[in-house]
Amino acid sequence: MSLSQGRPYLAIPGPSVMPEEVLRAMHRSAPNIYEGEVIEMTAGLIPDLAAVARTKGHVAIYISNGHGAWEAALANTIAPGERVLVPATGRFGHGWAEVARGQGIETQMLDFGKRAPVDPDQLEAALRADKGHTIKAVLATHVDTSTSVLNDVAAIRAALDGAGHPALLMADCIASLGCDRFEMDEWGVDVMVAASQKGLMVPPGLGFVFFNDKAAAARAAMANVTRYWDWGPRANPEMFYQYFGGTAPTHHLYGLRAALDMINAEGIEAIWARHDQLARAIWTACETWGTDGPLELNVADPALRSRAVTALRIGAPHGSRLRKWVEDEAGLTLGIGLGMTEPNDPAWHGFFRIGHMGHVNAHMVMGALGVIEAGFAALDIPHGAGAVSAAARVIAGR
């Protein structure tokens, strides 16, 4: 007998839980892509996307996942043979660097490991050492989904400014957009990449690149940009098909319209506050469990943790055992320890992640925490007592 029957809860860090409003909007017959409502609707998506990113800049939409958005950002600004600087704080920083190398771009890495954020002083020193300004862009990850490290993007901009370096500042907000506070214009970000499947609450398939006039000027100076990745027609289309380089992703657009309506109704400041309080409830529970057991938050300082995902260390084989139990016995799916391999744990059996991004509320989080605690008890994993009650007090604002 299993207690997993009923609605499952996918608490992984993307794809996130899809609202019923989004699913209903997508569950329809195909529309006309040459005239009518979908054309008018798409034009209205652009200002709402820009509002979520907190920018007055340009928006380009791609039929892609986040990896496609990475490639699009680079294809429009960095030529093969040019150099970028990548301060990595987890697997996805290295992933963006791999995409750059695949495009013939030279990458200079600053690896800050899996538990610490970018050190602005080290970054500024690396930029000052580039006397000839051969570094064309800094590729920074706002939140690395693998480690849950939250980087201070404003401090990264200050490092560029302090060094007097003209490189573009690019930010990967795939995990963070619509969850963690992000201010594109205020923080001086030139290019930002995101995707539909996390804080925007839409199935995977849409990638977004936001860019300012400085980045547009870099695009104008490029000798060649492949026709599909060129953000110019997408951001300023003369005909509808140019938004997408071809046939529109119609049903994703209907879903995105519904999701943006929900974001507008709640308000981005309220969304950030909701994610903050729910994240703090999760952290409180995890810290309580860890007082008498092996569980440990990957990031020690709460100020350096994402409000969208929490990466946890528990020691092999407890991570994999726990994930299997909560899914098989209670219908809760937790995230694998992606990118967290270590010499004594090459299969990341000692790690797991909790995704708490997008369409998530108090009873979902409290239910997940209760199931995790049941898993600890069922598997005889040592843990401190009172974790769920402690989380409840955070939810109650006490």
KERO-967166 format. One record per residue: x negated, y negated, z of N, C-alpha, C, O in turn; residue in three letters. Coordinates in steps of 0.2 Angstrom, whole numbers, plus 5000, padded with zeros to 4 digits. Each point is the difference from the previous one (the first is absolute). Layout:
<sites>
XYZXYZXYZXYZALA
...
</sites>
This chain:
<sites>
499650065000500449945000499649945000499549995004MET
500649964992499749945000500549945001500550004998SER
499249955005500449945001499949944995500149945001LEU
499650084993499849964995500649984995499949964995SER
500750085006500549994995500349935001500049975006GLN
500350004989500249935000499549954996499650024997GLY
500549925004499649954996499350005002499949995006ARG
499650024990499350005002499849935000500349954998PRO
499150045006499749945001499350004997499650035003TYR
500349934992499350004996499649945004500149954997LEU
499650075008499649955003499250004998499650005004ALA
500350004989499449994998499949934997500549964999ILE
498850025000499949934998500149994993499549984996PRO
501150045001500249994993499950064996499550045001GLY
501049984995500649964999500449995007500150055004PRO
500249904997500449985006500750024999500250024995SER
500249985011500750015000500349954995500049945000VAL
500450094995500449964996500749985002500450055002MET
499849894999500749985002500550034996499950014994PRO
500750005009500650024996500249954994500250024995GLU
499749925007500149954995499650004994500249994994GLU
499150035007499650014994500250064996500050004994VAL
500150065010500250064996500749994996500050024994LEU
500549945009500649994997499949964993500350014995ARG
499249945006499949954994499750044995500149984994ALA
499550075007499650044995500550054997499850024994MET
500750005009500450064998500549974995500649995002HIS
499250004992500549974995499750024993499550034999ARG
500949964996499850024993499549944998500049955003SER
499750074992499549964997500349934997500550014996ALA
499249945005500349934997499749994993499550034998PRO
500849924999499749974994499449965002500049965004ASN
499450064992499449965002499949944995499449975000ILE
501050024996499949954995500449935001499949954998TYR
500750065006500349945002500550025006500150065002GLU
500149895002500550015006499650005006499549965001GLY
500850085004499949985007499350025002499749965004GLU
500050094994499350025002499549954998499549995004VAL
500649974991499649954998500049945005499549975002ILE
501150014999500249955005499750015007499749965003GLU
500450114999499850025006499350005001499749985005MET
499950044990499350005001499749935001499549995004THR
500749964992499849935001500049985007499649975003ALA
501050055001500149995007499650035005499949985005GLY
499850084993499550045004499449965002499750005005LEU
500049964990499449975000499949955006499650015004ILE
500949944997499949965005500150035007499749985005PRO
500750074995500150045007499350045001499950015006ASP
499850024989499450035002499549955002499650025005LEU
500349934992499549955002500249975007499549995004ALA
501150014998500249985007499750055005499849985005ALA
500350084993499750055005499350005001499750015005VAL
499949974989499350005000499849935003499449995001ALA
501049965000499949945002499549964996499549975001ARG
500750034992499649964995500549974995500550014999THR
499249934999500349974994499750014994500149974995LYS
499550095005499650024994500450044995500650005000GLY
499050044996500350044995500150075002499750035005HIS
500850014992500150075002500150044993500349984995VAL
499350075005500050054995500350075002499750025005ALA
500750014992500350075002499750054995500049994994ILE
499850065009499850064996500450065001500250015006TYR
499850044989500350065002499450055002499750034996ILE
500249975011499450035002500150015008500549975003SER
499050075000500050005007499549945002499749964996ASN
500050055010499549955002499450004997499649954999GLY
500250114999499450014996500049964993499549974998HIS
501150034999500049964994500049935001499749964996GLY
500550025010500049935002499249985001499849944998ALA
499950105005499249995001499749994993499749954999TRP
500550104997499649994993500349944996499549974997GLU
501150015004500249944996499749945003499849954996ALA
500150045011499749945002499350004998499849944998ALA
499850115001499350004998500049994992499649964998LEU
500850074999500049994992500149934998499849984995ALA
500649985009500149934998499549955002500049954998ASN
499550075006499549965003499350025000499649955000THR
500350115000499350025000499850044994500350054998ILE
499149934999499850044994499650065001499649995006ALA
500350064990499550055001499349975001499849964996PRO
499950075009499349975001499949955005499549995003GLY
501149984999500049955005500150035007500150065000GLU
499849905005499950035007500649985005500249944999ARG
500050105005500549995005499750025007499650055000VAL
500649925005499850025007500650035003500649975001LEU
499350095002500650035003499850025008499650045001VAL
500849925003499950015007500550065002500649985001PRO
499250085000500550055001500150025008499550005004ALA
501150014997500250025007500450075000500450015005THR
499550034990500350065000500050034993499749974995GLY
500750085004500050044993500249954994499850014995ARG
500749955007500349964994499549944998500149984994PHE
499550005010499549954998499550034995499949984995GLY
499950085007499650044995500450024994499750004994HIS
500950015006500450024994500049944995500050014994GLY
500149935009500049944995499350004997500049984994TRP
499550035010499350004997499950054994499749994995ALA
500650075006500050054995500349984994499850024994GLU
500849955007500449974994499549954996500050004994VAL
499749965010499649954997499450034996499849984994ALA
499950075009499450044997500350034993499650004995ARG
501050035005500250034995500149954994500150024994GLY
500049925007500149944995499349974998500049954997GLN
499550085006499349984998499849945004499549964998GLY
500850035008499849945004499550035005500150055003ILE
499449914999499550015005500349995007500349945000GLU
499750105004500349995007499450005005499650045001THR
500549915003499549995006500550025006500549965002GLN
499350095002500450025006499849975007499350005001MET
501149985003499949995007500550045004500549995000LEU
499250075002500450055003500049995008499550005003ASP
501149985000500149995007500350065003500249995006PHE
499850064991500250075003500750005000500449974997GLY
499950085008500750015000500449975006500650025001LYS
499049955003500349975007500049935001500249975005ARG
499449994990499949935002500249964994500050034994ALA
500249915007500149964994499449974997499550015002PRO
500649954992499549964997499749955005500449975003VAL
498950034997499749955004499949944996499650004995ASP
500749945006499949954995499349975000499849974995PRO
499850045011499349974999499650044996499649984996ASP
500550095004499650044995500249994993499650004995GLN
501149995004500249984993499749944998499849994994LEU
500249965010499749934998499350014999499849974995GLU
499850075009499350014998499950034993499649984997ALA
500850075002500050034993500149954994499750014995ALA
500849955007500149954994499549955000499849974994LEU
499950015011499549955000499450034997499649964996ARG
500350105004499450034997500150014992499550014997ALA
501149985001500150004993499949934997500549964998ASP
498850025002499949934998500249984993500249944998LYS
499850114997500249994993500850004999500249994995GLY
500250035011500750004999500250054995500449994996HIS
499250075004500250064996500650045002500350034996THR
499949965010500650035003500649964997500149945002ILE
500350104995500649964997500650005004500549964999LYS
499650095005500650015005499850045006499550045000ALA
500949955005499950045006500750035001500549975000VAL
499550105000500550045000500250025007499750055003LEU
500749925001500250015007500650045001500549984996ALA
499550075008500750035002500349975006499750015005THR
500949974994500349975006500150055005499849995006HIS
500650064992500150065005499750064996500350024995VAL
499350025008499850064997500450065002500050015006ASP
500450024990500550055002499750065004500450035004THR
499049984994499750065003499849995007500150055004SER
499749894998499749995007500549965004499950005006THR
500549964991500549955003499649945002500349975005SER
499150024993499649945002500449944996500150004994VAL
500049955010500349934997499449955000499749995005LEU
500249994989499449954999500349935000500649994998ASN
499049965005500149935000499949974993499449984999ASP
501150014997499849984993499849935000499649974996VAL
500749995009499849935001499349995001499749964998ALA
500150085007499250005002499650024994499449984999ALA
500850074997499750024994499949944995499549994997ILE
501149975002499949944996499549955003499749974996ARG
500350025011499649965003499250024999499649954999ALA
500350115000499350034999499849984993499549974999ALA
501050034996499849984993499949925000499549984997LEU
500949995006500049925000499349985004499749964998ASP
500250085008499449985003499350014996499549975001GLY
500650084995499450024996500049954994499550014996ALA
501049965003500049964993500150044994499749984995GLY
500650085006500050044994500650004996500649995003HIS
499450014990500649994996500350064998500550004997PRO
499350065006500450064999500750005001500249965005ALA
500250074991500750015001500150055007499650045001LEU
500949945003500250045005500650044998500549974999LEU
499450105001500650044998500250045007499550025003MET
501149994998500350035006500450064998500549994996ALA
499450075006500450064999500550005006499950015006ASP
500849974992500550005005500550064999500649995001CYS
499250064996500450054998500450035006500650025000ILE
499049995006500350035006500349945004500550025004ALA
499349924995500249955005500649954998500349985004SER
499850024989500549944998500750025003500250064999LEU
500149895004500650015003500050045007500650025002GLY
498849985001500050045006499549965005500249975005CYS
499250024993499549955003500149934998500049994994ASP
499949965010500049934998499450004994499450025001ARG
500849954994499649984994500149934997500649994999PHE
499049975000500149934998499549994994499449985001GLU
500850044993499649994994499749944999499449995000MET
501049965000499749934998499749975006499549974999ASP
500850035007499749975006499350035002499649975002GLU
500350104996499450035002499550004994499450025001TRP
500849954993499549994995499850064996499550014998GLY
501050035001499950064996500249984993500549974998VAL
499050064997500149984993500450064996500449984996ASP
499550085006500450054997500250055006499650025004VAL
501050004995500350055005500350064997500449984995MET
499550085007500350064997500550035005499850005006VAL
500750034991500550035004500450054996499950014994ALA
500550035009500450054997500750015003500149975006ALA
500350074991500750005002500250045006500549995003SER
499050064998500350065004499949995008500050055003GLN
499849904999499849995007500549955003500650015001LYS
499249935001500449955003500549984996500549975002GLY
499550034991500549984995500650055000500549994997LEU
499450075005500550055001500350034994500650025000MET
499049984995500250034993499650064998499450005002VAL
500950054994499650054999499349984996500049954997PRO
499550105004499449984996500149994993500450034997PRO
499249925000500149994993499949934997499949994994GLY
500149965011499949934998499449985004499950015006LEU
499649964990499549975003500049924998500349984995GLY
499549985010500049934999499349975001499650025004PHE
500349934992499449965001500249925000500349984995VAL
499549995011500249935001499349964999499550035002PHE
500549924994499449964999500149934999500549974998PHE
499049995004500049935000499749974994499850034996ASN
500249905004499749974994499350014999499750014994ASP
499950005011499350025000499950064996499550014996LYS
500950045006499950074997500350004993499750034996ALA
500849925003500250004993499549974995499950024994ALA
499749935009499449974996499550064999499750004995ALA
500250045010499550064999500250044994499650034996ALA
501149985004500350044994499949974994499850034995ARG
500349905004499949974994499350004998499850004994ALA
499750015010499350004998499850074998499450014998ALA
501050045003499850074998500050014993500449974996MET
499150065001499950014993500650054997500250004995ALA
500050055010500550054997500350035006499750025005ASN
501049984995500450045005500450044996500449984995VAL
499650095007500550054996500749975000500249975005THR
500250054990500649974999500550025006500449965002ARG
499650105000500450025005499949975007500549985003TYR
498950014999499849985006500049925000500149975006TRP
499950004989500049925000500649975003500650024999ASP
499349945007500549985004500349934997500549985002TRP
499250004993500349944997500750004997500449965003GLY
499750094993500750014997500550025006500649985000PRO
499250055005500450035005500249945005500650005002ARG
499049964999500149945005500449944996500349975003ALA
499650034990500349954996500350034994499849984995ASN
500750065005500250034994500449964996500449965002PRO
499550054991500549964996500650054998500549974998GLU
499450095003500550054998500050055006499550015004MET
501150024998500150045006499550065000499850015006PHE
500150024989499650065000499349985003499650055002TYR
500249894997499349985002499950005008499450015002GLN
501149995001500050015008499650065001499750015005TYR
500450054991499850065002499550034995499950065000PHE
500049914995499550034994500450054996499750044997GLY
501049965003500450054997500750015003500249955003GLY
500050114997500750015003500049985008499550025003THR
501049954999500049985007500250065004500350054998ALA
499449955008500250065005500749985004500049985005PRO
500550034991500649975002500350025006500249955004THR
499750114998500350025007499649985006500349995005HIS
499150014994499649975005500149925001500049985006HIS
500249994989500249935000500649995004500149955004LEU
500450094995500650005004499950015007500249975005TYR
499350084996499950025007499649945004500149985005GLY
499449994991499749945002500449945002499949975005LEU
500650024991500549955001500350015007500149955003ARG
500250114998500350015006499550005006500249975005ALA
499250054994499549995006499949935001499949985006ALA
500049984989499849935001500649965003499949965004LEU
500750064994500649975004500050025007500249965004ASP
499650104998500050025007499449965004500149975005MET
499450024991499449965003500249935001499949965005ILE
500550014990500249935001500549995005500049955004ASN
500450104997500650005005499750005007500249965005ALA
499350084996499650015007499649945001499949975006GLU
499750014989499549945001499350035001499950055004GLY
499649934992499350035001499749995007499750055002ILE
500549895001499750005007500350055005499750025004GLU
501049994995500350055004499750074999500050045004ALA
499949974989499750074998499350015004499950055002ILE
499749904997499450015004500150015007499650045003TRP
500849925000500150015008500350075001499850035005ALA
500650004991500350065001499450064999500050045005ARG
499649954990499550055000499549995005499750055003HIS
500249895000499549995005500350045007499650035003ASP
501049964998500350035006500050085000499950035005GLN
500349994989500150074999499350035001499950065002LEU
499649914994499350025001499750015007499750045002ALA
500549905002499850005007500350065004499750025005ARG
500950004993500350055004499650074998499950045005ALA
500049974989499650064998499350005004499850055002ILE
499949894998499350005003500050015007499650045003TRP
500949945000500150015008500150075001499750035005THR
500750004991500150085001499450034999499850055004ALA
499849944991499450034998499549995006499650055002CYS
500349895000499649995005500150035007499650035003GLU
501149984998500250045006499950074999499750035005THR
500450004989499850074999499350015001499750055003TRP
499949904995499350015000499649995007499550025001GLY
500949965004499850005007499850075003499650005004THR
500750054993499950075003500050054995500350055000ASP
499349934994500050054995499549974994499749955001GLY
500250084994499549994995500349944995499649984996PRO
501050005004500249954995499749935001499949985005LEU
499949994989499749945000500149964994500050034995GLU
500249915006500149954994499449994997499549995003LEU
500550014990499450004996499749935001499449995000ASN
501049965001499849935001500149985007500650005002VAL
498949985002500149995007500349935001500450005005ALA
499549954992500249935001500749994997500050014993ASP
500549985010500749994997500049954995500450004995PRO
499249945006500049954995499750024993500149974995ALA
499650095005499750024994500450064997499750034995LEU
500949985007500450064998500549974995500349955001ARG
499950094994500549994996500750015003500050045005SER
500549924993500750015003500450044995500650015001ARG
499050024994500450044995499850085001500450044998ALA
499049975005499850075000499550015006499649955002VAL
500550105002499550025005499650064999500350054999THR
499149955001499550054999499850035007499849965004ALA
500350114997499850035006499550055000500050044995LEU
499649975010499550055001500350055006500249975005ARG
499850094994500250055005499650065000500050045005ILE
499549974991499550055000500350064996500650025001GLY
499050024995500250064997500150055005499650015005ALA
500950044994500550004994500749965002500450014996PRO
499649955009500649985003500449964995500650004999HIS
499049964997500449954995500450044995500649994999GLY
499150064998500450044995500550045003500650014998SER
499350025008500550045004500649965002500650024999ARG
499349925003500549955002500449984994500650015000LEU
499149984995500449984993500450054998500649994998ARG
499250075002500450064998500550015005500650024997LYS
499349985009500650015005500549954999500650025000TRP
499349925000500549955000500450004993500649985000VAL
499150044995500350004994500550074999500649994999GLU
499150065003500450075000500550005005500550034998ASP
499449945008500550015005500449955002500550005003GLU
499349944994500449945002500249954994500349955001ALA
499450074993500249954994499649945000500249954996GLY
499350045007499649945000499350014996499750055002LEU
500249914993499450014997499549955001500149944999THR
499350075004499549965002499550004994499950044996LEU
499649905004499550004995499450045001499850005006GLY
499950024989499450045001499449955002500149944999ILE
499350085003499549965001499649984994499450025000GLY
500949954995499749994994499349965001500049955003LEU
499550074994499449965000499650015007499549965000GLY
500750085004499750005007499650065001499950025006MET
499950014989499650065000499349995004499749945000THR
500150115004499449995004499650074999500350054999GLU
499049955003499750064999500250065003500050054998PRO
500349945008500350055004500750014999500350055003ASN
500049914992500750014999500149984992500449954999ASP
499450094997500049984993500750004997500149974994PRO
500450065009500750004998500449965004500750004999ALA
499049955004500449955004500550035005500649975001TRP
499350095002500550035004500149965007500550015003HIS
499049954998500049965007500449934999499949965005GLY
500450034990500349934999500750014997500250054997PHE
500249895005500650004997500249925000499749965003PHE
500850024993500249934999500850005001500350044998ARG
499949905005500749995000500149944996499749945001ILE
500750074994500249944996500749975003500450035002GLY
499549904999500649965003500149944996499949945002HIS
500250074991500049944995500750004997500350054998MET
499949895001500649994996500750015004500149965004GLY
500350094993500650015003500050045006500250065000HIS
499649915005499950045007500349965005499949945001VAL
500450095004500349975006499850035006499750055000ASN
500649935006499950025006500150085001499650035003ALA
501049994995500250075002499650044995499950065003HIS
499949924992499550054996499450015003499750055001MET
500049895001499350005004500150045006499650055002VAL
500949945002500150045007500150074998499850045004MET
500649984991500150074999499450034998499850065002GLY
499749914994499450034998499650015006499650055000ALA
500349905004499650015006500350055004499550045003LEU
501149974998500350065004499850064997499850055004GLY
500249964989499850064997499350025001499850055001VAL
499849904998499350015001499850025007499650055001ILE
500749925004499950035007500350075001499750045003GLU
500849984993500350075001499450044996499950065003ALA
499849924992499550044997499450015004499750055001GLY
500149905003499550015005500250055005499550045002PHE
501149965001500250055004500050074998499850055003ALA
500549954990500150074997499350034999499950065000ALA
499649904998499350034998499549995006499450024999LEU
500849965007499650005006499449954998499450025002ASP
500749934995499549954999500049955006500549975001ILE
499050025003500049965005500249934999499849974994PRO
500650005010500249934998500249975007500350035004HIS
499749904996500249965006500850005000500350004995GLY
500049995011500750005001500349934999499649955001ALA
501050054997500349935000500049964994500149945000GLY
499650094995499949964994500649974997500049944998ALA
500550105001500649984997500449955004500249954997VAL
499850065009500349945005499649944999500349945000SER
499050064999499649945000500249974993500049945000ALA
500150104995500149974993500749975001500149944997ALA
500450095006500749975001500049935003500349964998ALA
499250035007500049945003499749944995500249955001ARG
499450074995499749964994500649984996500149944998VAL
500350115000500649994996500549955003500349964997ILE
499850055010500449965003499749935002500449955003ALA
499050044995499749935001499849995007500049945002GLY
499850115001499850005007499350025001499750005006ARG
</sites>
